[in-house]
Amino acid sequence: MGEDSGLDLAVASREMKPSLKVLYTTGAGVTDGMRVRMVEGSAFLSKPYRLDDLIKAVDDILKA
C-alpha cells in the first residue's frame, strides 16, 4: 500500500457509505495536497497523541 492509501480508502468508503465518519491520524505530518484529498467533514489527529486526545477526537467526529 502506498503512503496515500488511507486517503484513497476514506474516499472509496465514503462513496459507499456517505454518512461514514472519518478520523485521520499520521505521524508523518500533513501536506496541503493531502488536506485537499481528505473527505469533507473528517477530522485529523496528529501522532503521537494521548488516549484522552483520541477519545475527544472520536467523540467530536461522532457528534459532528
OpenMM code with the backbone's topology and positions (N, CA, C; nanometers):
from openmm import Vec3, app, unit

residues = "MET GLY GLU ASP SER GLY LEU ASP LEU ALA VAL ALA SER ARG GLU MET LYS PRO SER LEU LYS VAL LEU TYR THR THR GLY ALA GLY VAL THR ASP GLY MET ARG VAL ARG MET VAL GLU GLY SER ALA PHE LEU SER LYS PRO TYR ARG LEU ASP ASP LEU ILE LYS ALA VAL ASP ASP ILE LEU LYS ALA".split()
positions = [
    Vec3(0.0842, -0.1181, 0.0000),
    Vec3(0.0000, 0.0000, 0.0000),
    Vec3(0.0886, 0.1242, 0.0000),
    Vec3(0.0488, 0.2231, -0.0756),
    Vec3(0.1246, 0.3463, -0.0835),
    Vec3(0.0939, 0.4389, 0.0321),
    Vec3(0.1685, 0.5474, 0.0399),
    Vec3(0.1507, 0.6409, 0.1515),
    Vec3(0.0145, 0.7090, 0.1497),
    Vec3(-0.0477, 0.7164, 0.0346),
    Vec3(-0.1795, 0.7799, 0.0230),
    Vec3(-0.2939, 0.6797, 0.0346),
    Vec3(-0.2650, 0.5544, 0.0664),
    Vec3(-0.3688, 0.4523, 0.0657),
    Vec3(-0.4805, 0.4816, 0.1646),
    Vec3(-0.4503, 0.5438, 0.2772),
    Vec3(-0.5542, 0.5802, 0.3735),
    Vec3(-0.6489, 0.6847, 0.3169),
    Vec3(-0.5939, 0.7781, 0.2420),
    Vec3(-0.6768, 0.8798, 0.1778),
    Vec3(-0.7685, 0.8149, 0.0750),
    Vec3(-0.7127, 0.7245, -0.0049),
    Vec3(-0.7921, 0.6550, -0.1065),
    Vec3(-0.9007, 0.5693, -0.0418),
    Vec3(-0.8658, 0.5009, 0.0661),
    Vec3(-0.9623, 0.4171, 0.1364),
    Vec3(-1.0779, 0.5008, 0.1920),
    Vec3(-1.0466, 0.6163, 0.2491),
    Vec3(-1.1501, 0.7036, 0.3045),
    Vec3(-1.2450, 0.7522, 0.1953),
    Vec3(-1.1906, 0.7915, 0.0817),
    Vec3(-1.2735, 0.8394, -0.0294),
    Vec3(-1.3635, 0.7264, -0.0797),
    Vec3(-1.3068, 0.6081, -0.1014),
    Vec3(-1.3853, 0.4945, -0.1517),
    Vec3(-1.4915, 0.4531, -0.0503),
    Vec3(-1.4556, 0.4535, 0.0769),
    Vec3(-1.5506, 0.4149, 0.1816),
    Vec3(-1.6648, 0.5147, 0.1922),
    Vec3(-1.6330, 0.6439, 0.1820),
    Vec3(-1.7358, 0.7475, 0.1900),
    Vec3(-1.8299, 0.7400, 0.0707),
    Vec3(-1.7757, 0.7004, -0.0469),
    Vec3(-1.8618, 0.6842, -0.1642),
    Vec3(-1.9623, 0.5718, -0.1410),
    Vec3(-1.9193, 0.4664, -0.0725),
    Vec3(-2.0072, 0.3528, -0.0444),
    Vec3(-2.1051, 0.3831, 0.0681),
    Vec3(-2.0614, 0.4647, 0.1643),
    Vec3(-2.1458, 0.4978, 0.2799),
    Vec3(-2.1244, 0.6457, 0.3133),
    Vec3(-2.2039, 0.7348, 0.2548),
    Vec3(-2.1853, 0.8787, 0.2713),
    Vec3(-2.1895, 0.9282, 0.4163),
    Vec3(-2.2553, 0.8567, 0.5049),
    Vec3(-2.2641, 0.9005, 0.6446),
    Vec3(-2.1436, 0.8580, 0.7281),
    Vec3(-2.0485, 0.7875, 0.6681),
    Vec3(-1.9308, 0.7384, 0.7398),
    Vec3(-1.8506, 0.8533, 0.7993),
    Vec3(-1.8117, 0.8402, 0.9249),
    Vec3(-1.7270, 0.9386, 0.9919),
    Vec3(-1.5818, 0.8973, 0.9725),
    Vec3(-1.4941, 0.9936, 0.9435),
    Vec3(-1.3540, 0.9636, 0.9155),
    Vec3(-1.2641, 1.0455, 1.0080),
    Vec3(-1.1717, 0.9757, 1.0739),
    Vec3(-1.0696, 1.0389, 1.1572),
    Vec3(-0.9348, 0.9932, 1.1043),
    Vec3(-0.8589, 1.0868, 1.0515),
    Vec3(-0.7249, 1.0567, 1.0004),
    Vec3(-0.6237, 1.0723, 1.1127),
    Vec3(-0.5223, 0.9853, 1.1126),
    Vec3(-0.4093, 1.0015, 1.2036),
    Vec3(-0.2813, 0.9743, 1.1256),
    Vec3(-0.1770, 1.0485, 1.1578),
    Vec3(-0.0467, 1.0248, 1.0969),
    Vec3(0.0610, 1.0883, 1.1828),
    Vec3(0.1768, 1.0277, 1.1807),
    Vec3(0.2927, 1.0836, 1.2477),
    Vec3(0.3854, 1.1512, 1.1495),
    Vec3(0.3521, 1.1425, 1.0220),
    Vec3(0.4383, 1.1951, 0.9164),
    Vec3(0.4078, 1.3398, 0.8812),
    Vec3(0.3041, 1.3957, 0.9372),
    Vec3(0.2647, 1.5309, 0.9009),
    Vec3(0.1708, 1.5304, 0.7820),
    Vec3(0.1023, 1.6396, 0.7637),
    Vec3(0.0027, 1.6504, 0.6572),
    Vec3(0.0419, 1.7628, 0.5637),
    Vec3(0.0427, 1.7327, 0.4359),
    Vec3(0.0740, 1.8341, 0.3355),
    Vec3(-0.0558, 1.8967, 0.2856),
    Vec3(-0.0437, 2.0103, 0.2198),
    Vec3(-0.1615, 2.0746, 0.1611),
    Vec3(-0.2279, 1.9823, 0.0592),
    Vec3(-0.1475, 1.9070, -0.0151),
    Vec3(-0.2021, 1.8132, -0.1128),
    Vec3(-0.2858, 1.7047, -0.0477),
    Vec3(-0.2445, 1.6614, 0.0701),
    Vec3(-0.3212, 1.5611, 0.1435),
    Vec3(-0.4505, 1.6220, 0.1959),
    Vec3(-0.4431, 1.7432, 0.2485),
    Vec3(-0.5625, 1.8086, 0.3029),
    Vec3(-0.6715, 1.8237, 0.1972),
    Vec3(-0.6311, 1.8531, 0.0755),
    Vec3(-0.7270, 1.8698, -0.0343),
    Vec3(-0.8002, 1.7388, -0.0624),
    Vec3(-0.7332, 1.6264, -0.0414),
    Vec3(-0.7921, 1.4958, -0.0714),
    Vec3(-0.8727, 1.4376, 0.0441),
    Vec3(-0.8624, 1.4963, 0.1631),
    Vec3(-0.9373, 1.4441, 0.2773),
    Vec3(-1.0863, 1.4639, 0.2560),
    Vec3(-1.1651, 1.3651, 0.2978),
    Vec3(-1.3088, 1.3735, 0.2773),
    Vec3(-1.3696, 1.4842, 0.3626),
    Vec3(-1.4736, 1.5452, 0.3096),
    Vec3(-1.5425, 1.6553, 0.3777),
    Vec3(-1.5982, 1.6078, 0.5124),
    Vec3(-1.5832, 1.6916, 0.6128),
    Vec3(-1.6363, 1.6609, 0.7446),
    Vec3(-1.5486, 1.5677, 0.8267),
    Vec3(-1.4305, 1.5370, 0.7770),
    Vec3(-1.3412, 1.4489, 0.8506),
    Vec3(-1.2631, 1.5290, 0.9551),
    Vec3(-1.1923, 1.4556, 1.0408),
    Vec3(-1.1087, 1.5179, 1.1428),
    Vec3(-0.9677, 1.4600, 1.1316),
    Vec3(-0.8720, 1.5303, 1.1913),
    Vec3(-0.7323, 1.4879, 1.1864),
    Vec3(-0.6732, 1.4915, 1.3260),
    Vec3(-0.5981, 1.3880, 1.3603),
    Vec3(-0.5296, 1.3795, 1.4888),
    Vec3(-0.3843, 1.3434, 1.4615),
    Vec3(-0.2925, 1.4266, 1.5082),
    Vec3(-0.1505, 1.4060, 1.4827),
    Vec3(-0.0892, 1.3128, 1.5866),
    Vec3(-0.0096, 1.2159, 1.5411),
    Vec3(0.0632, 1.1259, 1.6299),
    Vec3(0.1907, 1.1950, 1.6750),
    Vec3(0.2405, 1.1678, 1.7907),
    Vec3(0.1799, 1.0844, 1.8942),
    Vec3(0.0685, 1.1616, 1.9652),
    Vec3(-0.0300, 1.0909, 2.0110),
    Vec3(-0.1390, 1.1538, 2.0840),
    Vec3(-0.1683, 1.0725, 2.2099),
    Vec3(-0.2283, 1.1385, 2.3060),
    Vec3(-0.2663, 1.0723, 2.4305),
    Vec3(-0.4041, 1.0091, 2.4122),
    Vec3(-0.4336, 0.9124, 2.4963),
    Vec3(-0.5629, 0.8457, 2.4907),
    Vec3(-0.6761, 0.9466, 2.5048),
    Vec3(-0.6607, 1.0443, 2.5937),
    Vec3(-0.7631, 1.1471, 2.6115),
    Vec3(-0.7882, 1.2247, 2.4817),
    Vec3(-0.6814, 1.2513, 2.4068),
    Vec3(-0.6946, 1.3225, 2.2795),
    Vec3(-0.7725, 1.2386, 2.1775),
    Vec3(-0.7435, 1.1084, 2.1745),
    Vec3(-0.8141, 1.0189, 2.0831),
    Vec3(-0.9622, 1.0098, 2.1190),
    Vec3(-0.9904, 0.9945, 2.2459),
    Vec3(-1.1297, 0.9865, 2.2907),
    Vec3(-1.2058, 1.1124, 2.2528),
    Vec3(-1.1444, 1.2291, 2.2747),
    Vec3(-1.2091, 1.3553, 2.2406),
    Vec3(-1.2307, 1.3668, 2.0897),
    Vec3(-1.1307, 1.3280, 2.0114),
    Vec3(-1.1424, 1.3371, 1.8656),
    Vec3(-1.2542, 1.2460, 1.8144),
    Vec3(-1.2618, 1.1249, 1.8668),
    Vec3(-1.3677, 1.0331, 1.8255),
    Vec3(-1.5044, 1.0875, 1.8678),
    Vec3(-1.5126, 1.1361, 1.9891),
    Vec3(-1.6388, 1.1936, 2.0374),
    Vec3(-1.6813, 1.3118, 1.9498),
    Vec3(-1.5876, 1.4006, 1.9195),
    Vec3(-1.6176, 1.5178, 1.8364),
    Vec3(-1.6673, 1.4782, 1.6979),
    Vec3(-1.5999, 1.3815, 1.6348),
    Vec3(-1.6365, 1.3445, 1.4972),
    Vec3(-1.7725, 1.2732, 1.4970),
    Vec3(-1.8023, 1.1966, 1.6013),
    Vec3(-1.9317, 1.1298, 1.6067),
    Vec3(-2.0460, 1.2270, 1.6306),
    Vec3(-2.0184, 1.3356, 1.6996),
    Vec3(-2.1209, 1.4371, 1.7259),
    Vec3(-2.1408, 1.5323, 1.6094),
    Vec3(-2.0429, 1.5392, 1.5209),
    Vec3(-2.0495, 1.6340, 1.4081),
    Vec3(-2.1542, 1.5931, 1.3065),
] * unit.nanometer
topology = app.Topology()
chain = topology.addChain("A")
for resn in residues:
    res = topology.addResidue(resn, chain)
    for name in ("N", "CA", "C"):
        topology.addAtom(name, app.Element.getBySymbol(name[0]), res)
